[in-house]
Amino acid sequence: MSVQKALVIGGGISGLTAGAALARRGIDVHLVEIKDKLGDEGGIGLSIMGNASKALATIGAAQACVAAGMPADVFTVRAPSGKVVAVPPWPPLGKPEWPAQIGISRADFHRILTEAAIAAGVQVQCGVTTRSIEQGKERARVEFTDGRSGDYDLIVAADGIYSKTRAQLFAEVTGPQQTGLAIWRALAPRPERITTTQLHFGGPQGLVGICPINDENCYVYCMHEARPGERRDPATLHEQLREKIEGYGGLIPGLAAQISDPTLVSYRPIEWLLIPAPWYRGRVVLIGDAAHANPPNVAQGAAMGIEDAVVLAEEVSSPGTFEDALARFMARRWERVKLVVEVSRSVAKNQVEHTPGFDAAAEIRRASAVLAEPY
Ligand SMILES: Cc1cc2nc3c(=O)[nH]c(=O)nc-3n(C[C@H](O)[C@H](O)[C@H](O)COP(=O)(O)OP(=O)(O)OC[C@H]3O[C@@H](n4cnc5c(N)ncnc54)[C@H](O)[C@@H]3O)c2cc1C
């Protein structure tokens, strides 16, 4: 095994998974998170698709997600009026062991991943980041903002879409780009009996949905076209979202009436990123949103970061040289991630533009056929 000691930069979904996966393979892992504490800020909830559950099972975290979240094998398609049009299956990417999809609160998901990382022996340090990284042939020397320093065989940069590590070491790479789309999300009480994601296609917005995340709550979301740099008044986010989803029927009016706290509403322009392979320089590897990000239409952004983390841990703990391990990592990740970025961009754009004849289901089937294969 070419790696004994690793540093993970960033305690988000990808970084915590990487920490847990590396430590479970006997590697000494130190994780630094720039914020004062671990946890997600305001994203409300997300869907863990079956391929992500498979990867999470390798760090012992999948069952806890099933227990904390709302697992489902189907979703519900509705017309803008709210009329149920179909109840198709989600692509069965986690079968036979895992549900096709789990709606979960981001707070619960972070808690589960943090527990998995701590249980595996990861030393987590918050409120600290790297000051400099000096690449050596066998190890990299890192100086931290708290004055300490350390030598590491591997540095996993999981510091998100605006990765400072990427900016330092991959200076020629273009950063994230606007998709021309934006998404609203709001926490709301889960309507009784609603246990599956509800997707309203058509109508004035690109997509209006409801995702149950546990017995108590769901989140309502709405995606539409947006001008780059468009800003929203944070004090009235609830009113602005209510306006956006006005006219949609079914469960939406009842939920809209309960969206009354602007701090439980998030608005964000959607960016995308796919940096060219390889995602490593010397001893440093970028994973998760630091290397790739996509619109959430196929719910695979976090899933790809989780898979990156698990595959990287597998490869660097296998026999052989460090260089060969990273080359195998890249070979396993490139086509799969590229497909997810391409398909989610195309589905998002065409859904929002209501492109006549665009077959979103066929695009998603194309990605799912690949994602159903082992990562
Ligand atoms: C609207 C929306 C909906 C989504 N829905 C889904 C979904 O349903 N399913 C799905 O699979 N994916 C979904 N995604 C994608 C998913 O949220 C992201 O892919 C995922 O959160 C990325 O995790 P990450 O750990 O790579 O990066 P981040 O979540 O950005 O975490 C990076 C971490 O690094 C820390 N950090 C940053 N800089 C430094 C530094 N210099 N030093 C130390 N620490 C640092 C940050 O504080 C943060 O904790 C969605 C995304 C959006 C925007």
The ligand as an SDF file (V2000), in Angstrom:
LIG
                    3D

 53 58  0  0  0  0  0  0  0  0999 V2000
  -29.8950   22.5430   -5.3600 C   0  0  0  0  0  0  0  0  0  0  0  0
  -29.0530   21.3200   -5.2520 C   0  0  0  0  0  0  0  0  0  0  0  0
  -29.6480   20.0930   -5.0640 C   0  0  0  0  0  0  0  0  0  0  0  0
  -28.8660   18.9400   -5.0250 C   0  0  0  0  0  0  0  0  0  0  0  0
  -29.4820   17.7260   -4.8690 N   0  0  0  0  0  0  0  0  0  0  0  0
  -28.7290   16.6150   -4.8790 C   0  0  0  0  0  0  0  0  0  0  0  0
  -29.3410   15.3330   -4.7500 C   0  0  0  0  0  0  0  0  0  0  0  0
  -30.5700   15.2250   -4.5920 O   0  0  0  0  0  0  0  0  0  0  0  0
  -28.5440   14.2370   -4.7890 N   0  0  0  0  0  0  0  0  0  0  0  0
  -27.1880   14.3170   -4.9580 C   0  0  0  0  0  0  0  0  0  0  0  0
  -26.5030   13.2650   -5.0080 O   0  0  0  0  0  0  0  0  0  0  0  0
  -26.5790   15.5260   -5.0680 N   0  0  0  0  0  0  0  0  0  0  0  0
  -27.3120   16.6540   -5.0280 C   0  0  0  0  0  0  0  0  0  0  0  0
  -26.7010   17.8710   -5.1310 N   0  0  0  0  0  0  0  0  0  0  0  0
  -25.2350   17.9500   -5.2180 C   0  0  0  0  0  0  0  0  0  0  0  0
  -24.5770   17.8920   -3.8500 C   0  0  0  0  0  0  0  0  0  0  0  0
  -25.1740   18.7890   -2.9410 O   0  0  0  0  0  0  0  0  0  0  0  0
  -23.1030   18.2170   -3.9760 C   0  0  0  0  0  0  0  0  0  0  0  0
  -22.5510   17.5140   -5.0600 O   0  0  0  0  0  0  0  0  0  0  0  0
  -22.3580   17.8580   -2.7020 C   0  0  0  0  0  0  0  0  0  0  0  0
  -22.8760   18.5400   -1.5940 O   0  0  0  0  0  0  0  0  0  0  0  0
  -20.8690   18.1680   -2.8670 C   0  0  0  0  0  0  0  0  0  0  0  0
  -20.1970   17.7560   -1.7090 O   0  0  0  0  0  0  0  0  0  0  0  0
  -18.6580   18.0960   -1.5400 P   0  0  0  0  0  0  0  0  0  0  0  0
  -18.2910   17.5280   -0.2100 O   0  0  0  0  0  0  0  0  0  0  0  0
  -17.9040   17.6650   -2.7320 O   0  0  0  0  0  0  0  0  0  0  0  0
  -18.5800   19.6700   -1.5110 O   0  0  0  0  0  0  0  0  0  0  0  0
  -19.2210   20.6930   -0.4440 P   0  0  0  0  0  0  0  0  0  0  0  0
  -20.5520   20.2410   -0.0130 O   0  0  0  0  0  0  0  0  0  0  0  0
  -19.1090   22.0420   -1.0450 O   0  0  0  0  0  0  0  0  0  0  0  0
  -18.2590   20.5820    0.8140 O   0  0  0  0  0  0  0  0  0  0  0  0
  -17.0120   21.1950    0.8300 C   0  0  0  0  0  0  0  0  0  0  0  0
  -16.5740   21.3450    2.2770 C   0  0  0  0  0  0  0  0  0  0  0  0
  -15.2530   21.8680    2.3010 O   0  0  0  0  0  0  0  0  0  0  0  0
  -15.1900   22.9730    3.1860 C   0  0  0  0  0  0  0  0  0  0  0  0
  -14.1430   23.8480    2.6850 N   0  0  0  0  0  0  0  0  0  0  0  0
  -14.2060   24.7430    1.6740 C   0  0  0  0  0  0  0  0  0  0  0  0
  -13.0270   25.3340    1.5020 N   0  0  0  0  0  0  0  0  0  0  0  0
  -12.1770   24.8120    2.4220 C   0  0  0  0  0  0  0  0  0  0  0  0
  -10.8300   25.0100    2.7280 C   0  0  0  0  0  0  0  0  0  0  0  0
  -10.0770   25.8720    2.0370 N   0  0  0  0  0  0  0  0  0  0  0  0
  -10.2710   24.2930    3.7370 N   0  0  0  0  0  0  0  0  0  0  0  0
  -11.0150   23.4010    4.4490 C   0  0  0  0  0  0  0  0  0  0  0  0
  -12.3210   23.1740    4.2030 N   0  0  0  0  0  0  0  0  0  0  0  0
  -12.8880   23.8600    3.1880 C   0  0  0  0  0  0  0  0  0  0  0  0
  -16.5750   23.5780    3.1330 C   0  0  0  0  0  0  0  0  0  0  0  0
  -16.8390   24.3680    4.2630 O   0  0  0  0  0  0  0  0  0  0  0  0
  -17.4360   22.3040    3.0670 C   0  0  0  0  0  0  0  0  0  0  0  0
  -17.6940   21.7920    4.3500 O   0  0  0  0  0  0  0  0  0  0  0  0
  -27.4670   19.0340   -5.1490 C   0  0  0  0  0  0  0  0  0  0  0  0
  -26.8590   20.2800   -5.3240 C   0  0  0  0  0  0  0  0  0  0  0  0
  -27.6420   21.4120   -5.3660 C   0  0  0  0  0  0  0  0  0  0  0  0
  -26.9660   22.7460   -5.5440 C   0  0  0  0  0  0  0  0  0  0  0  0
  1  2  1  0
  2  3  1  0
  2 52  2  0
  3  4  2  0
  4  5  1  0
  4 50  1  0
  5  6  2  0
  6  7  1  0
  6 13  1  0
  7  8  2  0
  7  9  1  0
  9 10  1  0
 10 11  2  0
 10 12  1  0
 12 13  2  0
 13 14  1  0
 14 15  1  0
 14 50  1  0
 15 16  1  0
 16 17  1  0
 16 18  1  0
 18 19  1  0
 18 20  1  0
 20 21  1  0
 20 22  1  0
 22 23  1  0
 23 24  1  0
 24 25  2  0
 24 26  1  0
 24 27  1  0
 27 28  1  0
 28 29  2  0
 28 30  1  0
 28 31  1  0
 31 32  1  0
 32 33  1  0
 33 34  1  0
 33 48  1  0
 34 35  1  0
 35 36  1  0
 35 46  1  0
 36 37  1  0
 36 45  1  0
 37 38  2  0
 38 39  1  0
 39 40  1  0
 39 45  2  0
 40 41  1  0
 40 42  2  0
 42 43  1  0
 43 44  2  0
 44 45  1  0
 46 47  1  0
 46 48  1  0
 48 49  1  0
 50 51  2  0
 51 52  1  0
 52 53  1  0
M  END
$$$$
